[in-house]
Amino acid sequence: MTDVHEPAATASTLLSMRGIAKNFGPVQALVGVDLDVPAGQVTALCGDNGAGKSVLIKCIAGIWHADAGEILWEGVPVHIRSPRDAAALGIATVYQDLALCDNLDIVQNMFLGHETLRRRLLDEDTMERAAVSTLQRLSVTTVRSVRQPVASLSGGQRQAVAVARAVMSESKLVIMDEPTAALGVTQTAVVLELIHRLSAEGIAVLVISHNLNDVFAVADRLAILHLGRMVSSGPAGDYDAQKVVELMTTGRSQRTVKQGGS
């Protein structure tokens, strides 16, 4: 018997997914997946390689659309057929590669594709002020200048720029794919603090991470996939690292976690 906690959508649930299925030919990538992402909380999506994590977030981001199931946004059924649809709802995704242009500075990266114009010319001052304001809002203090090239930034700073770009459009949900992968201890701390800051602002965060130390440092809730099925979800306090590993690798666990530790 699996350890599924039955999701229960509430007034504070921002995103609800019910019975989501996605096939690629004969391969069942997702099977009847239920997921709730509460507003203003950090939800960690865990699973082994091939569990379906990337497929699920791409269904939310509009890269792919599910073959079956229902997506509700703030309690209302929606169809997310493209990244444009996702952005219109307030969903921003920061992928592992960050999609930043090394040859451009921070301001240019943050406004790439939606530059502010004034009298048909780039309004550099307005864009610069907005970039500075957004970074300050997220308490990003390690960047020397918003005019420095992205190529000169550390891994943690690059994540901060990618997240700042995502939240400039008043996003309600930010999806982060392996945000601390390949980062050192100091830069990881910067990114984890950034995730806390987003949550404190009332923005929902859905984080994919293989690093369970990072997961337990930031997550309010966990959702665990195994072979395309959601085998467990619930408050982070219901889990410890051993239980998560068991669920990720076998799809089940009889382990009981005492509140405040095991």
N, C-alpha and C positions, 0 to 999 in steps of 0.2 A: 504493500500500500504506500502510495506517495504521500509527501508531507504538504500537500497543497493547502494553503490558507484561502478560503473562499473570498475573492475580492468583494468589497461592498462599497459601491460608489456613494459619495456623500456630496453635500453642497460645496465642499471645498475641493472636490476632485476636478482637476483641470482636464485631464485626458483619460478616457476610458476606452479600452479595446476589449471586444468580446468575440470569442470564437474565431480569431484570426487564423487563416490558413493561407499558405503560399507554397505552390509547387513549381519546380523547374523540371518539366518533363516528368519522368517517373520518380524524381526525388522530392520527397515531402520535406521542405525546409522548415515550415511552421505548421503545427497541428493544433487547432482549437485553442489558441493562446488567449488568455485573459490577462489584462494588465491595467492597473490604475496608477496614475501619476498625480498626486495631490499638489495643489498650488502651494508655492512657497516652501517646498520640501525637496530634499535630495533623495532621489531613488537610484540605487545602484543596480544595474542589470548585469548579472553574473552568469557565466557558463563556460564550458570548455570550448576549444576550437571546434567549429562545426555545429555548435548548439543552436545557432539561429539568431544570435544577437545582432549581427550586422544586417541580416535580412529584416528583422523586426524594426530597427531604427530607420532603415531605408523605406519601409512602408509608412512610417510616421512622417518622414521627410519628403515623401512624394516622389522618390526615385523609382520605386515600384509600387504597384497597388495590389492589395490582397485579393486572392481568389475567392475568399469567403470571409464572413464575419462583419462586424460593425465597429466603426470608430465614432465616439462621441467626444465633442469638444465643449466644455462647460455645460454638459448635459444634453447637447443638441447633436443629433446625428449629422456627420459631415462626410464628404467624399474628398479625399486628398489624392488628386490625380497627377500632380506635378509639384516641383519645389516652389513654384509661384503660389499654388494653393496653400502650401504649408506656411509660407512667409506671410500670406494674407491673414492667416489665423493667429500668427505670432509665434511660430515655431522656427527656431534657428538651430542649425546643426554645425558643429565644429568637428570636422573629420580629423583623423590622425595626421594626415599630411598638411593640415592647416590651410592649404591653398593660398599661401602668401607669396608675393613677388619680391624676391630678394633685392632686385635692382631699384625698387621704389621705396620711398620713406614711409613712416608710419601713417601719416595723414593720407597719402596717396593710396595706401593699402586699405585703410578703413573706408574710403569713399570710392574705391574702384568699382566702376560700373554704375554708380549713382552720384556722380559729382554734382556739387552745387554750382549753379551758374548765376552770373549777374551781368546783365547786358551782353549776353552771349559769350562771356568770358568766364574762366574758372574763378570762383570766388574763394581765393586761397585763404583769406583772413577768416571768413566764416567757418570754413572747413577745419582750419587749424584750431580755432576756439572750441568747436564742437568735439574735436578729437581730445584736446586737453581736458575738457569738462568730463567726458566719458571716462577717461583713464583716472581722473581724480575721484569720480563717483565710485569707481571700483577699487579705490585705494591702491592703485598701481603707482608706486613712488620710485621704482628703480630705473625707470626710463629717463635717460639724460635729456633728450629732446625729441619732440614728435617729428622733427625733421631729420632724424638720423635714419640711415638705410636699415631695412629689416634684416639685411644680411649681417649687420653688426650686433644683433640682439642675441641674448642667451635663449635657451630652450623655454624657460619659464616666461621670459618677456615676450617671446613669439606667441605662446599660448594666450598671454594677456591681451595682446593686440588682436588675435583672432576672436577672442571672446568679446572684447570691446566692440569690434566690428559687428558681431552678432547682435549685441544688445542695443546698438544705436537706433534700431528701428522699433524700439519698445517691445521686445520679445517677451512673451509670457512663459515660454518653455525653451530652455537651451539644452540641446543634446550634445554631450561631449564623448567622443570616441577615444578611449585610451589616452586621456589628457596628460598622464605622468609617465608614459612610456619613454624610456631612454633618458630620463631626467635624473640628475643627481639629487642628493638630499636637500640642498638649499633651494634649488629650483622647484622641486616637488612641493616643498612647503609653500612657495609662492602661489602655485596653482591651486593647492588645497584651500588656502586662504581666499583665493578668488572665488572658488565654489561656495565657500561659506558666505562670502559677500553677496553673491547672487541670491542665495536663499534668504538672506536677511532682508533683501530688498523686495521679497515676495515673489521672486521668479522661481519657477519650478526648474529643477535640473535633473536630467536623466543621464547618468554616467555609466559608460561601459569601462570596466577595468578588470584586469587579471590580478592586480596587486591588492590582496585582501587587507593589508595594513592601511592602504589608502582608502579602501572601501569603508572600513570601520571608523576611520578618522572623520569622514564627512557624511556618510549616509544616514538618513532618517529611516529609510525603508530599503529592503532588499527584494529583488525578484530574480529567481534562478531558473534558467532554461537547461533542459537536458534533451538532446536529440530532437529539437524542435518543439518540445512541450514545456509549458510552464509547470514546474514540479513543486514550487514553493514560493510564497511571497508573504511579506508581513513586516512588522517593525524590526529595525536592526537589532534591538535588544533581545529578540527571540533567537538570535543566531550567534555562533562563534565560528572561528575559522575552520575548525574540524567539521562542524555540521555543514558549512557551505561546501567544503571540499567533497564530502560524502554525497551531497545532493548534485553537485556538478558532475561527478564521475559515475555515479550509480543511479541517480534519479530518485533516491530515497534516503531517509535517515530516521533512526529511532532515537536519536540523541536529544535529550532535554537540556535546555540551557537555563541556568538559574539567572534571574534578573540581577544585573550588576556583576556578572562573571560566572564562570563555570568551574 
